[in-house]
Amino acid sequence: MKGLYEKIQTASEFVAKKVAARPRFAIVLGTGLGGVAQSIDAEATIPYEEIPHFAKATGLGHAGNLIVGKLGGKDVVAMQGRLHYYEGHSMKEITFPLRVMRALGANELLMSSAVGGMNTHLDRGDIVVLTDHINFMGDNPLIGWNDDRLGPRFPDMAEPYSTERRDLVEKIALEKRIVVRRAVLAAVAGPNLETAAEYRFLRRLGADVVGMSTVPEVLVAVHSGMNVLALSIVTDLCPADNLRPANIKEIIETAEETEPKLRELVVEYLQRM
């Protein structure tokens, strides 16, 4: 990780020169959720490949732009599409954009993603707020030499997802009659979907949903002192005892269909923060 701090400064200075805003909120938009970006009053939209040291997004449904502007009356910097471990990026490459958003001034992180539902109480199209996670990705972006300017050597994970922010979004959901459920995420490397035995294993360990992202960014966010709220859309169901082949087209369609409700929650959340 030596040299990481200097790369972050180079990238953040490149972005800062293009905008006047100093965003407080960082937003990561996952599979099928990039349309939320259309609601941002953008000051600048910058393709990842133009930003120094950024990797190029190749994931399906991920545009690969960094957007700086206003949403819900707040200054935000948003990733329109995230980077994934399964794309062949290293953990440090995946989380580099988050480091840059933190350097731009963001101390609040709002994440969204598409997940598979393993808890039988969940249905396709449900929105869940993450309360905790289990890291089965086989790697960690904090491994290696620690630069104390970026965060502590041993960041505490007693509360990786802010209870206060979860309570706020649940209050908003109740007022707007949008069903939001709580869930524990199991994060896996991908890109293959899981076997029935793997779903059964993850469920027995206490996970409600499974996905191929989120945890690396959350680890770095906690390391850098950010508050985290993570919302996910259940785009497919994973009953271990009655497993059927996943349909990627349907997964993306479900995310897109549920996106307006998620967008409503996100905008109101930002307005009240």
Beta strands, then each sheet from edge to edge (+ up, - down):
strand 1: 25-29
strand 2: 41-47
strand 3: 65-71
strand 4: 74-80
strand 5: 108-117
strand 6: 127-136
strand 7: 180-188
strand 8: 209-211
strand 9: 227-237
sheet 1: 2+ 3- 4+ 1+ 5+ 8- 7- 6- 9+
end
